[in-house]
Amino acid sequence: MIGKLRLTQKRFLASCVVLFAAAVILPVHLAAAPNAPATITFRKVFKSSYPEFTEIKIGENGTGTFDIRALDDAPSPQAFQVSQGLAQEIFQLAAKLHDFQGASLDVHRRIANLGQKTFVYENGSEKYEVSFNYTLDEAAAKLANIFEGLSRQELDLSDLQRTMRYDHLGVNDVVRQIESDYNDKLLPEPDRLLPLLDRLAADNTFVDVARQRARSLATRIRRPR
């Protein structure tokens, strides 16, 4: 009887050792899981302007979110996508700035308020950020222009969607604004607007001048000089 009891105790102790080992190994295994893709966020706060608040986050794979609104509005990030080529360009420019680690971009002299801009790099536990009003750094200025252009592009897309649905008479003004932004090379990926422009051009419920302008602009986007 005593022998059986000792055997049972040994089996119990062996089971405890196995469970303890599993409890130790499991957290290590979870910690070793791959991190989410690195992201770069651009944030701009410019009170009393339009828009007052812009935040665009881009992942290495091109997926991201944007939140463009008034400061008093509740956050409402929307999913969107950029091309792999543009995502690579964004991360290459950030790399030139050492992913913002220890960066100092502001000119540090009295100039007009152009909006407080912030870059944030995140990769797992790493997080670096830098803020500035105006910079003379070429890579930082180019990166800011890309994000400003993406903001302009999303506003154009939103305005076109809204007027095509609710304000047919206002569509021509919106297409004219998009055309102006395209002429000024403000839109990083104007081909994102093609599905809506094509739909507008083919829909005879809209005025002819808007349809013709949309058709012409779509042709230019497809065949840039």
Contacts in CASP RR format, 6 or more apart in sequence:
PFRMAT RR
TARGET T0000
AUTHOR 0000-0000-0000
METHOD contacts of the structure
MODEL  1
MIGKLRLTQKRFLASCVVLFAAAVILPVHLAAAPNAPATITFRKVFKSSY
PEFTEIKIGENGTGTFDIRALDDAPSPQAFQVSQGLAQEIFQLAAKLHDF
QGASLDVHRRIANLGQKTFVYENGSEKYEVSFNYTLDEAAAKLANIFEGL
SRQELDLSDLQRTMRYDHLGVNDVVRQIESDYNDKLLPEPDRLLPLLDRL
AADNTFVDVARQRARSLATRIRRPR
35 123 0 8 1.000
35 124 0 8 1.000
36 124 0 8 1.000
37 59 0 8 1.000
37 60 0 8 1.000
37 61 0 8 1.000
38 59 0 8 1.000
38 60 0 8 1.000
38 91 0 8 1.000
38 121 0 8 1.000
38 122 0 8 1.000
38 123 0 8 1.000
38 124 0 8 1.000
39 57 0 8 1.000
39 58 0 8 1.000
39 59 0 8 1.000
39 60 0 8 1.000
39 64 0 8 1.000
39 120 0 8 1.000
39 121 0 8 1.000
39 122 0 8 1.000
39 123 0 8 1.000
40 57 0 8 1.000
40 58 0 8 1.000
40 59 0 8 1.000
40 90 0 8 1.000
40 91 0 8 1.000
40 94 0 8 1.000
40 119 0 8 1.000
40 120 0 8 1.000
40 121 0 8 1.000
40 122 0 8 1.000
41 55 0 8 1.000
41 56 0 8 1.000
41 57 0 8 1.000
41 58 0 8 1.000
41 118 0 8 1.000
41 119 0 8 1.000
41 120 0 8 1.000
41 122 0 8 1.000
42 54 0 8 1.000
42 55 0 8 1.000
42 56 0 8 1.000
42 57 0 8 1.000
42 117 0 8 1.000
42 118 0 8 1.000
42 119 0 8 1.000
42 143 0 8 1.000
42 144 0 8 1.000
42 147 0 8 1.000
43 53 0 8 1.000
43 54 0 8 1.000
43 55 0 8 1.000
43 117 0 8 1.000
43 118 0 8 1.000
43 120 0 8 1.000
44 53 0 8 1.000
44 54 0 8 1.000
44 55 0 8 1.000
44 115 0 8 1.000
44 116 0 8 1.000
44 117 0 8 1.000
44 118 0 8 1.000
44 147 0 8 1.000
44 148 0 8 1.000
44 151 0 8 1.000
45 52 0 8 1.000
45 53 0 8 1.000
45 71 0 8 1.000
45 115 0 8 1.000
45 116 0 8 1.000
46 52 0 8 1.000
46 113 0 8 1.000
46 114 0 8 1.000
46 115 0 8 1.000
46 116 0 8 1.000
47 71 0 8 1.000
49 115 0 8 1.000
51 68 0 8 1.000
51 69 0 8 1.000
51 70 0 8 1.000
51 151 0 8 1.000
51 155 0 8 1.000
52 69 0 8 1.000
52 70 0 8 1.000
52 71 0 8 1.000
53 67 0 8 1.000
53 68 0 8 1.000
53 69 0 8 1.000
53 70 0 8 1.000
53 71 0 8 1.000
53 73 0 8 1.000
54 66 0 8 1.000
54 67 0 8 1.000
54 68 0 8 1.000
54 147 0 8 1.000
54 151 0 8 1.000
55 65 0 8 1.000
55 66 0 8 1.000
55 67 0 8 1.000
55 68 0 8 1.000
55 77 0 8 1.000
56 64 0 8 1.000
56 65 0 8 1.000
56 66 0 8 1.000
56 67 0 8 1.000
56 147 0 8 1.000
56 150 0 8 1.000
56 151 0 8 1.000
57 64 0 8 1.000
57 65 0 8 1.000
57 66 0 8 1.000
57 77 0 8 1.000
58 64 0 8 1.000
58 82 0 8 1.000
58 87 0 8 1.000
58 90 0 8 1.000
59 87 0 8 1.000
60 87 0 8 1.000
60 91 0 8 1.000
61 84 0 8 1.000
61 87 0 8 1.000
62 81 0 8 1.000
62 82 0 8 1.000
62 83 0 8 1.000
62 84 0 8 1.000
62 86 0 8 1.000
62 87 0 8 1.000
63 79 0 8 1.000
63 81 0 8 1.000
64 79 0 8 1.000
64 80 0 8 1.000
64 81 0 8 1.000
64 82 0 8 1.000
65 77 0 8 1.000
65 78 0 8 1.000
65 79 0 8 1.000
65 80 0 8 1.000
66 77 0 8 1.000
66 78 0 8 1.000
66 80 0 8 1.000
66 150 0 8 1.000
66 151 0 8 1.000
66 154 0 8 1.000
67 75 0 8 1.000
67 76 0 8 1.000
67 77 0 8 1.000
67 78 0 8 1.000
68 151 0 8 1.000
68 154 0 8 1.000
68 155 0 8 1.000
69 75 0 8 1.000
69 76 0 8 1.000
80 154 0 8 1.000
82 90 0 8 1.000
82 150 0 8 1.000
82 188 0 8 1.000
82 189 0 8 1.000
83 189 0 8 1.000
86 146 0 8 1.000
86 188 0 8 1.000
86 189 0 8 1.000
89 146 0 8 1.000
90 143 0 8 1.000
90 146 0 8 1.000
93 139 0 8 1.000
93 140 0 8 1.000
93 142 0 8 1.000
93 143 0 8 1.000
93 146 0 8 1.000
94 100 0 8 1.000
94 119 0 8 1.000
94 121 0 8 1.000
94 143 0 8 1.000
96 139 0 8 1.000
97 103 0 8 1.000
97 105 0 8 1.000
97 119 0 8 1.000
97 130 0 8 1.000
97 137 0 8 1.000
97 139 0 8 1.000
97 140 0 8 1.000
97 143 0 8 1.000
99 121 0 8 1.000
99 123 0 8 1.000
99 126 0 8 1.000
99 128 0 8 1.000
100 119 0 8 1.000
100 120 0 8 1.000
100 121 0 8 1.000
100 128 0 8 1.000
100 129 0 8 1.000
100 130 0 8 1.000
101 121 0 8 1.000
101 128 0 8 1.000
102 128 0 8 1.000
102 130 0 8 1.000
103 119 0 8 1.000
103 128 0 8 1.000
103 130 0 8 1.000
103 140 0 8 1.000
104 130 0 8 1.000
105 130 0 8 1.000
105 132 0 8 1.000
105 135 0 8 1.000
105 137 0 8 1.000
105 140 0 8 1.000
106 131 0 8 1.000
106 132 0 8 1.000
106 133 0 8 1.000
106 134 0 8 1.000
106 135 0 8 1.000
107 132 0 8 1.000
107 133 0 8 1.000
107 134 0 8 1.000
107 135 0 8 1.000
107 136 0 8 1.000
111 133 0 8 1.000
111 134 0 8 1.000
113 133 0 8 1.000
114 133 0 8 1.000
114 134 0 8 1.000
115 133 0 8 1.000
116 131 0 8 1.000
116 132 0 8 1.000
116 133 0 8 1.000
117 131 0 8 1.000
117 132 0 8 1.000
117 133 0 8 1.000
117 144 0 8 1.000
118 129 0 8 1.000
118 130 0 8 1.000
118 131 0 8 1.000
118 132 0 8 1.000
119 129 0 8 1.000
119 130 0 8 1.000
119 131 0 8 1.000
119 140 0 8 1.000
119 143 0 8 1.000
120 127 0 8 1.000
120 128 0 8 1.000
120 129 0 8 1.000
121 127 0 8 1.000
121 128 0 8 1.000
121 129 0 8 1.000
132 140 0 8 1.000
135 141 0 8 1.000
135 144 0 8 1.000
146 188 0 8 1.000
148 186 0 8 1.000
149 186 0 8 1.000
149 187 0 8 1.000
149 188 0 8 1.000
150 188 0 8 1.000
150 189 0 8 1.000
152 181 0 8 1.000
152 186 0 8 1.000
152 187 0 8 1.000
153 181 0 8 1.000
153 186 0 8 1.000
153 187 0 8 1.000
153 188 0 8 1.000
153 189 0 8 1.000
153 190 0 8 1.000
153 192 0 8 1.000
153 193 0 8 1.000
156 174 0 8 1.000
156 177 0 8 1.000
156 178 0 8 1.000
156 181 0 8 1.000
156 187 0 8 1.000
156 193 0 8 1.000
157 192 0 8 1.000
157 193 0 8 1.000
157 196 0 8 1.000
159 174 0 8 1.000
159 177 0 8 1.000
160 171 0 8 1.000
160 174 0 8 1.000
160 175 0 8 1.000
160 178 0 8 1.000
160 193 0 8 1.000
160 196 0 8 1.000
160 197 0 8 1.000
160 200 0 8 1.000
161 196 0 8 1.000
163 170 0 8 1.000
163 171 0 8 1.000
163 173 0 8 1.000
163 174 0 8 1.000
164 171 0 8 1.000
164 196 0 8 1.000
164 199 0 8 1.000
164 200 0 8 1.000
164 206 0 8 1.000
168 205 0 8 1.000
168 206 0 8 1.000
168 207 0 8 1.000
169 207 0 8 1.000
171 200 0 8 1.000
171 206 0 8 1.000
171 207 0 8 1.000
171 210 0 8 1.000
172 207 0 8 1.000
172 209 0 8 1.000
172 210 0 8 1.000
172 213 0 8 1.000
175 197 0 8 1.000
175 200 0 8 1.000
175 210 0 8 1.000
175 213 0 8 1.000
175 214 0 8 1.000
175 217 0 8 1.000
176 213 0 8 1.000
178 187 0 8 1.000
178 193 0 8 1.000
178 217 0 8 1.000
179 213 0 8 1.000
179 217 0 8 1.000
181 187 0 8 1.000
182 190 0 8 1.000
182 217 0 8 1.000
182 220 0 8 1.000
182 221 0 8 1.000
187 193 0 8 1.000
190 221 0 8 1.000
191 221 0 8 1.000
191 222 0 8 1.000
193 221 0 8 1.000
194 218 0 8 1.000
194 221 0 8 1.000
194 222 0 8 1.000
197 214 0 8 1.000
197 215 0 8 1.000
197 217 0 8 1.000
197 218 0 8 1.000
197 221 0 8 1.000
198 214 0 8 1.000
198 218 0 8 1.000
200 206 0 8 1.000
200 210 0 8 1.000
200 211 0 8 1.000
200 214 0 8 1.000
201 211 0 8 1.000
201 212 0 8 1.000
201 214 0 8 1.000
201 215 0 8 1.000
201 218 0 8 1.000
202 211 0 8 1.000
203 211 0 8 1.000
204 211 0 8 1.000
END
